[in-house]
Amino acid sequence: MSLDTPPTASASFLTALQLDNRQIWIQAAGRSLCQVASGLIYFYIPLVFVNQVGLSATSVGLSVGISSLAGVAGHLLGGALADSPRFGRKTTLSLSAGSGVLVSLVLAVTQTLPMLIVASLLLGLSVGFYWTAADAAVMDVTLPEERHQAFAIMSVAENVGVGIGVLGGGVLLTIANQRHELLFLGCGLIFLLFLVLVQTAIAETRQVTTAPHTPTQGFLVALQDKALLTFILANLLFTTYVALVTTTVPLYFTNFIPAMGANPNASLSSTASLFTWCYIGVGAVAQLPISQAFSAVPRVRVLMIAMLLSSLGFCLLWVTGTFAAYQYWTGVAALCVMAIASVTYKPFAAAIVSELAPENLRGAYVAVSSQCWAIGYFVGPLLGGWAMDQPAIVAHKFWLAVAASTSVGLLVLRLFETQRIKLEIKSE
């Protein structure tokens, strides 16, 4: 199917995914478990280590960014392992879960920046292993016309998991009298449950091939794919936006927007609750209807719509910080718009990568394309942490600069669309 040809709209979303294919639903359960733990970790690292442990926002942002640099290695190694006949998707997922348990234990005893950096390095490897193997496994068991819908289900599972993690983490911190050690130990137990699920229910879905396989072969092919590289440039911006929303916006609301809390001083639990319902909750509810509504729209155009929504969301964040009137409601609106932008983008972006990738090199293509998430989660927290260490006027105007950057994303997506049209004309 052409990337510029609208996928056939199905009569019913659930009919299209009638899945004798129970692996999609098992993978969705696994994603929820994984995201309960990792989403909780990413959300609470800035809040806990800045406001409780006493590290600076810049240094914590740097440590989260280092996690993303480690994620570069995690994605590449995970892609090689996922495509390898010796390891495959299942073993790579098991390595991710085991690494997650170790990350949680290290965070539970962390009180210094060096220890936080060690935990962040391990977290990057764990996340990299997971996403390459999990996304490749979803591609393995779905038809091309189903994939944006299958990835929509994965996105719902992701949002539900993150929502449970963030909201549950806030409740646990309150019950445990703000003892973050118990929070991270709970994450370790969840990663352990994910490991059990991988070992007992997830099948190996890697396609058997007689073609010779070397670890570098797939990466070389992917890196020579001009369309993939152009797409990654646009995706890099969007992943940076997601990183800013998930790691910097909670800190911004807590430290700069008192009206966002239930009392004059926004607390961790009130910020977590607001973020859960307005960003994660709205995303989970809107994901399947949005996927179905845009199923007849060319996928690149859907990504352009998501870029425009992101720009609107960041403008609303600026309004929230700049104007005192209706501050609470503009903040809620900003989170809701960013949620819709995120769930609009993610499944269609993943479907595009699956169409670009040869069947026997899916792990490599996912690994290369996933570098935008690693880089985005390096740049986002670092820039966001710097902005949150500045005076309020700089922190507020920071969001306008981010909104302006979406114009670059729109231009790159248009270039990608043009490349695809030219390649199709040339092949005919």
Secondary structure, DSSP 8 states (H G I E B T S, - for coil): --TTS-----S-HHHHT--S-HHHHHHHHHHHHHHHHHHHHHHHHHHHHHHTS---HHHHHHHHHHHHHHHHHHHHHHHHHHH-SSSHHHHHHHHHHHHHHHHHHHHHT--SHHHHHHHHHHHHHHHHHHHHHHHHHHHHTS-GGGHHHHHHHHHHHHHHHHHHHHHHHHHHHHHTTT-HHHHHHHHHHHHHHHHHHHHHH---------S---TTHHHHHHHT-HHHHHHHHHHHHHHHHHHIIIIIHHHHHHHH-GGGSSSSS--HHHHHHHHIIIIIIHHHHHHHHHHHHTTTS-HHHHHHHHHHHHHHHHHHHHHHHH--TTHHHHHHHHHHHHHHHHHHHHHHHHHHHHHHS-GGGHHHHHHHHTHHHHHHHHHHHHHHHHHHTS-HHHHHHHHHHHHHTHHHHHHHHHHHHHHHHHHHHHH-
